[in-house]
């Protein structure tokens, strides 16, 4: 009996030395124990055990309250379910952290119960200082902080651009454009998933597939309801955050200054309540961030989406863009973000204009804060390398800087799963998208040309001279299923060898039904399709003489949506070929009668910086549009 009590005492002492121990066990109250008569050594030992347990509890509490956060230890957040913690949701383990490096990552503490302002849900001061420094640096201007503190994530109120997020401040456009790209993915290609979802119903975010190869979305951009747009926004935000967390967790940052009154208020009044609650609120340092930011971590997608839906009014508020960027950075883990970068010294929000860096855009698009847009890594030797995009992505990225030869966008970003691209210029981010998934398909005739050329080269014994023997030519014809008329075959074989240029000219004049490339439509492999460009920044729309609702002469401030007709010739045609085929930019892809086709005049090609971006994806593309040129600034 005495030995067992001694073991219990030793256990209490060992527990008192741990930093994050379980709750110590206690017997009855100390006062009750003191009142009992000390009639035997067993009673003395019992009292001693009670005193030691109480001392152990006190030391554990002091150690828990005073232990500093360090980069060599990991503070693991508990998983929150919107109203309670369930038995199935456990403390996150290190194996659930992003796996791009072996760094130890201090994760933010997370609330244990529902509510907007529990103390334990705040960032630690060291984490807050690190986060603020990473985002803005040590000498950020008040103008940049104002830009990022006054931009909500809100849909445009204009009917023509109601599916788009509107930007009023310069700077956060990179965050808004990335979210916009994912919102379009759900609105255009997964509208059936935007209905009412039962609480705790299983949710699937991320990569999806269509049962059929081609899908054409509706062009009625005003058709989605407000509820559908909100659900698309929630799913988009959730997908991005889980991507940042290696599809294992998402961290959602909200505000401690917002109390339960916002949760209980009606939807129509939530924005007003929030605006009043945010009066005078500013974040100008890590200390400010530590005081006002609340963070919650989730491993369940359904629970995270439920929390995002509840927090939508907060993200619509003027702090929305900053809160979402903070959420993405914490979902990834601050040390992992720094490890992703080639140079972790500069701030992620760039000076002097406060634009989102390429690292921010890449983090939101692919889940890693790498600074480059090429595929994979570029080895520089000496153990040094530059990090690019390591995997395929759902939505892509194009940039004007590639047309200026400042960079090269890799195939991962250039050819995403869905025909949606964030477009970068020197100072702004916008979005380009198509309704037809087939715009990314390879040109059918280009594939045919590649197949024929590969078969020809396989028989070329001249070391690349571009000619083959008659016997080799017969094998090429068999391999490519080309059926040449006798007179053409005799003409090509008359000299005893066949030259590629002569053979290629015959193929161009040979009908497709015989294995050639001659197209009865006259397009000769030319692709014609529509693209749409959305610029979310609210600017004066001079096109069509729009005026303000007050009836004055001030042009309406609203985002811009521009439809472009794009014509892409096959790679072997001369530049002049594009002017030989008349395709009206206003035809909208509908087939017209023969007389209309004959009467149609080719639209003169138009140029804008956006066209240069499009040509980095579709070489030598020619674009037309109606009205003002699309703007990427």
LUMZAZA-468526 format. One line per field, with one value per residue (C-alpha): x, y, z; residue number from 1; residue in one letter. Coordinates in steps of 0.25 Angstrom, whole numbers, plus 5000, padded with zeros to 4 digits. Layout:
BEGIN
x: X	...
y: Y	...
z: Z	...
pos: NUM	...
code: a	...
END
This chain:
BEGIN
x: 5000	5011	5019	5007	5005	5020	5018	5006	5015	5026	5016	5011	5025	5028	5015	5019	5031	5024	5021	5007	5002	4989	4980	4986	4977	4973	4965	4956	4958	4970	4962	4955	4968	4973	4961	4964	4971	4986	4985	4994	5006	4997	4989	5002	5006	4992	4993	5007	5002	4990	5000	5010	4998	4994	5008	5009	4997	5002	5015	5008	4999	5011	5019	5007	5005	5019	5025	5030	5027	5040	5044	5049	5035	5022	5009	4998	4985	4972	4961	4949	4935	4927	4919	4927	4939	4934	4941	4945	4953	4966	4979	4986	4999	5012	5009	4997	5007	5011	5022	5031	5042	5046	5045	5038	5026	5020	5005	4995	4987	4972	4959	4954	4939	4930	4931	4939	4948	4954	4968	4974	4969	4979	4992	5004	5012	5024	5015	5008	5021	5027	5014	5013	5028	5026	5014	5018	5033	5038	5036	5022	5015	5001	4996	4999	4993	4980	4979	4979	4970	4959	4957	4946	4943	4929	4922	4919	4905	4905	4896	4906	4918	4910	4918	4931	4938	4939	4952	4952	4966	4980	4988	4980	4977	4985	4977	4964	4968	4972	4959	4951	4957	4953	4939	4937	4941	4929	4920	4923	4926	4920	4906	4899	4908	4904	4890	4886	4896	4891	4899	4911	4909	4922	4929	4939	4948	4959	4961	4949	4946	4935	4929	4930	4942	4936	4927	4921	4917	4905	4908	4897	4906	4894	4887	4894	4886	4892	4892	4899	4910	4912	4913	4923	4931	4931	4936	4946	4952	4952	4958	4970	4972	4972	4982	4991	4990	4994	4979	4980	4976	4971	4973	4963	4966	4955	4954	4953	4946	4934	4925	4913	4904	4908	4904	4890	4887	4879	4887	4882	4888	4901	4909	4904	4907	4921	4924	4920	4929	4941	4941	4954	4961	4974	4986	4999	5008	5010	5004	4991	4990	4992	4981	4970	4973	4966	4970	4963	4969	4961	4963	4949	4945	4930	4933	4943	4932	4922	4931	4934	4920	4917	4929	4925	4920	4934	4941	4932	4936	4947	4957	4953	4965	4975	4968	4968	4983	4986	4977	4985	4999	4995	4989	5002	5010	5019	5032	5028	5024	5039	5044	5036	5043	5056	5059	5051	5056	5046	5032	5021	5013	5023	5027	5024	5010	5006	5003	5002	5016	5016	5019	5005	4998	5005	5002	4987	4988	4996	4998	5012	5018	5029	5034	5035	5025	5033	5031	5039	5053	5064	5078	5088	5099	5107	5094	5086	5073	5061	5047	5035	5022	5023	5010	4998	4987	4972	4973	4985	4993	4998	5006	5010	5024	5026	5023	5034	5043	5045	5040	5035	5022	5022	5012	5006	5001	4999	4990	4982	4971	4960	4961	4962	4975	4979	4986	4997	5003	5013	5003	4990	4984	4971	4964	4963	4954	4946	4933	4937	4947	4951	4959	4971	4970	4982	4979	4974	4982	4994	4994	4992	5004	5013	5009	5012	5025	5030	5027	5035	5047	5047	5051	5060	5074	5081	5084	5073	5074	5059	5058	5055	5056	5044	5044	5043	5032	5024	5025	5021	5009	5005	5008	5000	4988	4990	4983	4990	4984	4993	4998	5002	5009	5017	5020	5027	5034	5039	5053	5056	5055	5044	5047	5039	5035	5029	5022	5016	5010	5003	4998	4992	4985	4980	4966	4964	4956	4969	4978	4982	4980	4970	4958	4945	4941	4953	4958	4970	4972	4970	4963	4953	4947	4943	4950	4945	4953	4949	4956	4950	4955	4944	4947	4939	4932	4931	4926	4912	4911	4908	4904	4903	4890	4888	4887	4899	4910	4920	4922	4918	4929	4928	4937	4939	4935	4940	4937	4948	4947	4961	4966	4978	4984	4992	5007	5011	5002	5008	5004	4996	4987	4979	4974	4969	4959	4947	4941	4932	4936	4921	4916	4918	4922	4908	4908	4903	4897	4906	4902	4905	4919	4922	4917	4924	4937	4949	4949	4963	4971	4971	4983	4984	4994	4984	4986	5001	4997	4988	4999	5008	4997	4992	5004	5000	4986	4978	4967	4955	4945	4934	4936	4947	4960	4961	4970	4979	4984
y: 5000	5010	5006	5009	5023	5026	5023	5032	5043	5041	5042	5055	5061	5056	5062	5076	5076	5076	5088	5084	5073	5066	5071	5066	5056	5061	5054	5061	5076	5080	5086	5072	5065	5075	5073	5058	5053	5049	5036	5028	5028	5025	5038	5046	5041	5043	5058	5059	5054	5064	5075	5071	5069	5083	5089	5081	5087	5101	5099	5093	5105	5115	5107	5108	5123	5127	5117	5126	5122	5118	5114	5101	5096	5094	5100	5091	5097	5089	5087	5095	5092	5104	5102	5092	5082	5068	5055	5052	5065	5064	5072	5074	5065	5069	5060	5069	5081	5084	5075	5083	5084	5079	5092	5093	5103	5110	5109	5119	5116	5113	5115	5104	5109	5117	5132	5143	5148	5138	5141	5128	5130	5142	5141	5140	5153	5147	5141	5154	5161	5151	5151	5166	5167	5157	5164	5178	5179	5189	5202	5201	5214	5217	5218	5203	5199	5207	5200	5187	5191	5196	5185	5175	5163	5167	5165	5176	5182	5185	5175	5172	5169	5164	5151	5159	5164	5179	5186	5200	5201	5198	5188	5175	5172	5160	5154	5158	5153	5139	5137	5142	5131	5121	5127	5126	5112	5109	5118	5114	5099	5094	5102	5090	5089	5103	5099	5098	5088	5081	5084	5074	5068	5063	5074	5072	5083	5083	5075	5071	5064	5064	5051	5057	5063	5076	5086	5099	5108	5119	5133	5138	5144	5151	5138	5133	5137	5144	5131	5123	5134	5134	5119	5119	5130	5121	5108	5116	5122	5108	5102	5112	5111	5096	5096	5105	5095	5083	5079	5075	5087	5102	5113	5124	5138	5147	5159	5158	5172	5166	5161	5152	5163	5161	5146	5149	5161	5159	5158	5171	5178	5171	5180	5192	5185	5182	5195	5202	5191	5194	5209	5214	5200	5200	5190	5197	5187	5173	5177	5183	5170	5161	5169	5168	5155	5143	5129	5116	5103	5092	5079	5076	5083	5083	5090	5100	5103	5105	5115	5122	5124	5129	5139	5144	5158	5159	5156	5166	5177	5186	5177	5165	5164	5165	5155	5145	5147	5145	5132	5127	5130	5123	5111	5109	5112	5124	5117	5109	5121	5126	5113	5114	5127	5129	5141	5142	5156	5165	5168	5160	5173	5181	5195	5206	5203	5192	5181	5167	5160	5148	5139	5143	5140	5127	5123	5125	5118	5106	5106	5109	5123	5121	5134	5128	5124	5114	5099	5091	5097	5103	5098	5109	5100	5101	5095	5108	5107	5115	5110	5110	5103	5088	5083	5085	5095	5097	5112	5118	5130	5138	5151	5163	5161	5149	5156	5166	5154	5157	5143	5130	5124	5109	5099	5097	5111	5113	5101	5099	5089	5100	5111	5122	5130	5141	5152	5160	5173	5182	5188	5180	5166	5163	5150	5144	5132	5124	5117	5105	5095	5091	5104	5097	5085	5084	5088	5076	5079	5082	5068	5062	5070	5066	5051	5052	5059	5049	5038	5045	5048	5033	5030	5041	5035	5048	5053	5063	5067	5066	5056	5041	5029	5024	5011	5020	5028	5016	5013	5027	5026	5013	5018	5031	5025	5035	5031	5039	5039	5032	5044	5051	5039	5037	5052	5051	5038	5042	5047	5035	5042	5051	5064	5069	5082	5076	5065	5076	5084	5072	5069	5083	5081	5067	5066	5062	5049	5044	5047	5061	5075	5082	5087	5088	5100	5108	5110	5100	5097	5111	5112	5122	5124	5134	5139	5148	5158	5163	5175	5177	5191	5201	5211	5221	5214	5223	5213	5215	5228	5222	5232	5232	5228	5242	5246	5255	5255	5247	5233	5221	5214	5199	5188	5184	5171	5170	5159	5156	5148	5140	5134	5125	5120	5107	5108	5105	5116	5130	5142	5147	5135	5141	5152	5142	5136	5144	5142	5152	5156	5158	5144	5138	5125	5122	5116	5126	5123	5123	5136	5143	5136	5141	5155	5156	5164	5161	5169	5177	5171	5180	5181	5184	5179	5168	5162	5161	5153	5144	5141	5136	5124	5124	5129	5139	5140	5151	5158	5166	5173	5183	5196	5201	5192	5183	5189	5181	5193
z: 5000	5004	4991	4982	4989	4987	4972	4972	4978	4968	4957	4962	4963	4948	4943	4950	4941	4928	4920	4915	4924	4926	4937	4950	4958	4972	4983	4993	4997	5005	5016	5018	5018	5029	5038	5038	5050	5048	5055	5046	5037	5026	5029	5029	5015	5010	5014	5008	4995	4995	4998	4987	4977	4980	4978	4965	4960	4963	4956	4944	4943	4945	4934	4925	4926	4926	4915	4903	4889	4882	4868	4873	4879	4873	4879	4873	4871	4875	4865	4866	4862	4861	4874	4881	4881	4877	4882	4868	4866	4873	4874	4861	4860	4854	4842	4838	4836	4822	4817	4808	4819	4833	4840	4853	4851	4863	4860	4866	4878	4875	4882	4890	4890	4882	4882	4875	4886	4895	4900	4896	4882	4880	4873	4882	4882	4875	4864	4862	4861	4851	4843	4842	4838	4827	4821	4822	4827	4837	4830	4824	4820	4826	4811	4809	4822	4819	4805	4812	4824	4814	4804	4807	4799	4792	4779	4770	4771	4756	4748	4737	4746	4758	4758	4760	4773	4773	4777	4782	4788	4781	4786	4790	4775	4776	4787	4780	4767	4772	4780	4767	4759	4768	4769	4754	4755	4763	4757	4743	4744	4757	4758	4763	4776	4780	4786	4800	4808	4820	4833	4835	4821	4814	4806	4795	4791	4781	4768	4761	4748	4738	4732	4718	4712	4708	4716	4712	4723	4722	4718	4726	4737	4744	4746	4760	4772	4784	4792	4780	4779	4794	4794	4782	4790	4803	4795	4788	4801	4807	4795	4795	4810	4810	4798	4806	4818	4809	4809	4823	4831	4829	4838	4838	4844	4848	4858	4873	4873	4867	4878	4879	4874	4860	4861	4866	4856	4844	4830	4826	4838	4839	4830	4838	4851	4846	4841	4854	4862	4853	4854	4859	4857	4851	4850	4849	4857	4861	4875	4868	4860	4873	4880	4869	4861	4865	4859	4858	4851	4845	4839	4835	4822	4825	4839	4832	4821	4832	4840	4827	4824	4838	4836	4822	4828	4834	4821	4814	4823	4821	4827	4818	4809	4820	4828	4817	4814	4828	4828	4816	4822	4835	4828	4821	4834	4835	4835	4823	4815	4818	4814	4800	4797	4790	4798	4811	4814	4806	4811	4804	4801	4792	4794	4790	4785	4794	4783	4786	4782	4773	4785	4790	4777	4776	4790	4787	4774	4777	4792	4793	4794	4783	4776	4762	4751	4743	4746	4756	4761	4754	4759	4760	4764	4778	4785	4781	4773	4770	4773	4764	4762	4766	4762	4753	4757	4757	4751	4744	4742	4731	4731	4722	4727	4719	4706	4711	4713	4728	4731	4726	4731	4732	4727	4741	4741	4726	4725	4737	4739	4737	4726	4736	4738	4747	4738	4744	4739	4745	4755	4755	4755	4747	4742	4728	4726	4716	4716	4707	4713	4699	4697	4704	4695	4685	4671	4663	4651	4659	4665	4651	4646	4658	4656	4641	4643	4654	4644	4633	4643	4647	4632	4630	4629	4624	4638	4638	4624	4622	4611	4611	4601	4593	4602	4615	4609	4606	4621	4625	4617	4624	4638	4636	4628	4616	4603	4592	4578	4568	4561	4573	4578	4565	4565	4579	4576	4562	4567	4575	4589	4595	4601	4614	4608	4595	4603	4613	4602	4596	4610	4612	4599	4602	4608	4622	4618	4611	4622	4619	4625	4615	4623	4616	4625	4620	4634	4631	4646	4651	4665	4668	4682	4692	4704	4715	4723	4737	4743	4757	4760	4760	4749	4741	4730	4718	4708	4705	4712	4726	4736	4751	4758	4763	4748	4748	4737	4746	4739	4747	4755	4753	4749	4734	4727	4713	4703	4693	4680	4678	4665	4666	4653	4653	4655	4641	4634	4630	4637	4625	4626	4637	4628	4618	4626	4629	4643	4649	4664	4666	4661	4676	4670	4663	4649	4639	4625	4613	4608	4621	4621	4607	4611	4624	4625	4633	4646	4647	4658	4670	4680	4695	4706	4709	4695	4698	4710	4702	4692	4703	4703	4689	4680	4669	4674	4668	4676	4674	4684	4684	4691	4700	4700	4712	4723	4731	4740
pos: 1	2	3	4	5	6	7	8	9	10	11	12	13	14	15	16	17	18	19	20	21	22	23	24	25	26	27	28	29	30	31	32	33	34	35	36	37	38	39	40	41	42	43	44	45	46	47	48	49	50	51	52	53	54	55	56	57	58	59	60	61	62	63	64	65	66	67	68	69	70	71	72	73	74	75	76	77	78	79	80	81	82	83	84	85	86	87	88	89	90	91	92	93	94	95	96	97	98	99	100	101	102	103	104	105	106	107	108	109	110	111	112	113	114	115	116	117	118	119	120	121	122	123	124	125	126	127	128	129	130	131	132	133	134	135	136	137	138	139	140	141	142	143	144	145	146	147	148	149	150	151	152	153	154	155	156	157	158	159	160	161	162	163	164	165	166	167	168	169	170	171	172	173	174	175	176	177	178	179	180	181	182	183	184	185	186	187	188	189	190	191	192	193	194	195	196	197	198	199	200	201	202	203	204	205	206	207	208	209	210	211	212	213	214	215	216	217	218	219	220	221	222	223	224	225	226	227	228	229	230	231	232	233	234	235	236	237	238	239	240	241	242	243	244	245	246	247	248	249	250	251	252	253	254	255	256	257	258	259	260	261	262	263	264	265	266	267	268	269	270	271	272	273	274	275	276	277	278	279	280	281	282	283	284	285	286	287	288	289	290	291	292	293	294	295	296	297	298	299	300	301	302	303	304	305	306	307	308	309	310	311	312	313	314	315	316	317	318	319	320	321	322	323	324	325	326	327	328	329	330	331	332	333	334	335	336	337	338	339	340	341	342	343	344	345	346	347	348	349	350	351	352	353	354	355	356	357	358	359	360	361	362	363	364	365	366	367	368	369	370	371	372	373	374	375	376	377	378	379	380	381	382	383	384	385	386	387	388	389	390	391	392	393	394	395	396	397	398	399	400	401	402	403	404	405	406	407	408	409	410	411	412	413	414	415	416	417	418	419	420	421	422	423	424	425	426	427	428	429	430	431	432	433	434	435	436	437	438	439	440	441	442	443	444	445	446	447	448	449	450	451	452	453	454	455	456	457	458	459	460	461	462	463	464	465	466	467	468	469	470	471	472	473	474	475	476	477	478	479	480	481	482	483	484	485	486	487	488	489	490	491	492	493	494	495	496	497	498	499	500	501	502	503	504	505	506	507	508	509	510	511	512	513	514	515	516	517	518	519	520	521	522	523	524	525	526	527	528	529	530	531	532	533	534	535	536	537	538	539	540	541	542	543	544	545	546	547	548	549	550	551	552	553	554	555	556	557	558	559	560	561	562	563	564	565	566	567	568	569	570	571	572	573	574	575	576	577	578	579	580	581	582	583	584	585	586	587	588	589	590	591	592	593	594	595	596	597	598	599	600	601	602	603	604	605	606	607	608	609	610	611	612	613	614	615	616	617	618	619	620	621	622	623	624	625	626	627	628	629	630	631	632	633
code: x	x	x	x	x	x	x	x	x	x	x	x	x	x	x	x	x	x	x	x	x	x	x	x	x	x	x	x	x	x	x	x	x	x	x	x	x	x	x	x	x	x	x	x	x	x	x	x	x	x	x	x	x	x	x	x	x	x	x	x	x	x	x	x	x	x	x	x	x	x	x	x	x	x	x	x	x	x	x	x	x	x	x	x	x	x	x	x	x	x	x	x	x	x	x	x	x	x	x	x	x	x	x	x	x	x	x	x	x	x	x	x	x	x	x	x	x	x	x	x	x	x	x	x	x	x	x	x	x	x	x	x	x	x	x	x	x	x	x	x	x	x	x	x	x	x	x	x	x	x	x	x	x	x	x	x	x	x	x	x	x	x	x	x	x	x	x	x	x	x	x	x	x	x	x	x	x	x	x	x	x	x	x	x	x	x	x	x	x	x	x	x	x	x	x	x	x	x	x	x	x	x	x	x	x	x	x	x	x	x	x	x	x	x	x	x	x	x	x	x	x	x	x	x	x	x	x	x	x	x	x	x	x	x	x	x	x	x	x	x	x	x	x	x	x	x	x	x	x	x	x	x	x	x	x	x	x	x	x	x	x	x	x	x	x	x	x	x	x	x	x	x	x	x	x	x	x	x	x	x	x	x	x	x	x	x	x	x	x	x	x	x	x	x	x	x	x	x	x	x	x	x	x	x	x	x	x	x	x	x	x	x	x	x	x	x	x	x	x	x	x	x	x	x	x	x	x	x	x	x	x	x	x	x	x	x	x	x	x	x	x	x	x	x	x	x	x	x	x	x	x	x	x	x	x	x	x	x	x	x	x	x	x	x	x	x	x	x	x	x	x	x	x	x	x	x	x	x	x	x	x	x	x	x	x	x	x	x	x	x	x	x	x	x	x	x	x	x	x	x	x	x	x	x	x	x	x	x	x	x	x	x	x	x	x	x	x	x	x	x	x	x	x	x	x	x	x	x	x	x	x	x	x	x	x	x	x	x	x	x	x	x	x	x	x	x	x	x	x	x	x	x	x	x	x	x	x	x	x	x	x	x	x	x	x	x	x	x	x	x	x	x	x	x	x	x	x	x	x	x	x	x	x	x	x	x	x	x	x	x	x	x	x	x	x	x	x	x	x	x	x	x	x	x	x	x	x	x	x	x	x	x	x	x	x	x	x	x	x	x	x	x	x	x	x	x	x	x	x	x	x	x	x	x	x	x	x	x	x	x	x	x	x	x	x	x	x	x	x	x	x	x	x	x	x	x	x	x	x	x	x	x	x	x	x	x	x	x	x	x	x	x	x	x	x	x	x	x	x	x	x	x	x	x	x	x	x	x	x	x	x	x	x	x	x	x	x	x	x	x	x	x	x	x	x	x	x	x	x	x	x	x	x	x	x	x	x	x	x	x	x	x	x	x	x	x	x	x	x	x	x	x	x
END
